[in-house]
Amino acid sequence: MNKYIAIVIALMMVFVFTACTNKTVTVDVDYGDSSLYSKEDMDAAVGIIQEKFAQMKGAELHSLSYTSDECNGQKNIDWMNDLTDGDVRYTQCIEFASKFRSPKEGGGSWNPDFEYHWHWWLARTDDGDWDLLTYGY
């Protein structure tokens, strides 16, 4: 009987732990109006941003917004290329603005429980994969 109770308690603890750590967060994505990029193009960039953001422990991403097609101008593409070691020559870039809340306890240079607005810049060669090159204020 004690063995049965121990198994039930262990299963309940696994369930509670799983429920607490697998919190689903919905991020509002505004795709704006682009004549350059499809939703699939933007979703690929959003996925990379979300992967990077997931490494920011305790922070909660609220929204991502495509800025505009104007960000794909030659000046910004040149800037993206300047950020690399020269092995890649990017031909396209994309920018998303984000809103997120920092961890309640803060950490590093973050203010505790503060709403931040960051920009995320990605670039790619022709229709290749996006590379996240820079992000922050």
N, C-alpha and C positions, 0 to 999 in steps of 0.2 A: 504494500500500500504506500509506504514512504517513497519507494522508487517511482511509483505512478505520479505522486504529488510533485516530486522533484522534476520529472519530465514535463508536466503541465506548466509548472512555474518557469522552467527554462524556455519553453515555447512561447509563453506569454512575454517574457523579457525580450526575446528575439523580435517578436511582433512589435512591441513598444519601441525598441531601439530602431527598427527599420522604419516605422511610421514617423519617428522624430527626425531621422536623418534624410529621408527622401521627400523633403518638402518641395512641392511643385510650385515654381514661381512663374507667373505669366508676365511676359515682357511685351509691352505695347510697341509694335513696330509700325512706323509711318513711312511708307514707301515713296511718298511725294508723287511728283509727276516727272518722269524721266523719258526722254526720247533716245537715250544712250543705253540704258540698262534695263533688262527684263527683271521680273520679280525673282526668277531663278538666280540671276547674277547677284542681285541684292541679298537674297537668302544665303548664298554662299559666303558673302562678306559678313552678314549678320552672324552666321554660325561661327566664324573665326573670332569675331568680337566676343561672343558669348563664351567660347572656350577659354579665351584669355581672362575674361571677367570672372569665370568660375574659380580661377586661382586666387582671386582677391577675397580671402576668407572673411566672412562676416558681413561683407558689403552686399547690398540688395539692388540689383539692376531694375529700374522701373520702365524706362523707355529708350528706344533708338529711333532716330529720325534721319532719313536721307536729306542731305542739305540741298544740293541742286546740281544740275548738269554743268553749271559754270565752274564747279570745282575741278572739272576734268580738263581745264585749260593747260596750255603748254607750260606756263609758269609753274603750276603745281606738279606737273609730270616731271619737269626738270628738278624740282625740289625733291621729289620721291627718288629720282635717280641719284641725287647728291647724297642721300641717306644710305646708300649701299656702297659696297666695296668696288663697284664698277663691273662686276661679272654679269650683271643683269641690266638690260635696258628696258625699263618699263614704258609702255605706250598708253596705259590707261590708269586713272586713279579715281578713288571714290572716298567720300567723306560722310560719316554719320555723326550726329550729335547724340549724346546720351544724358540721361538723368539717373542718378543712383544715390542711395543713402549709404554713408560710411558705417562701419561697425559701431555698435552702441558704446563700446569701450575705446573707440578710436584706434590708434596704433600708427606707428611711423609718423608721418607728417599729416595724417588725417585728423580733422576735428571729430570728436565723438558725435555719432548720430546726426550727421550733417548732410544736407542735400547738395550733391556736387553735379556740375554740368561739364562734361568732358567731350572732346572731339576725337574721333578715331579715323586715321588715314590708312587706306590700303591701296596697293597698286598691283598691276598684273601686266604681263606681256600679251598683247593682242587679246585673245580669248582664253588665256591660261588661267591658272589658279591665283586667287588673291593672296597677297602677302601683307600681313599687318606690319606697318613700318613705324608708326608713331601714334601716341595717344596721350591725352591729358587735357589740360586747360586750353 
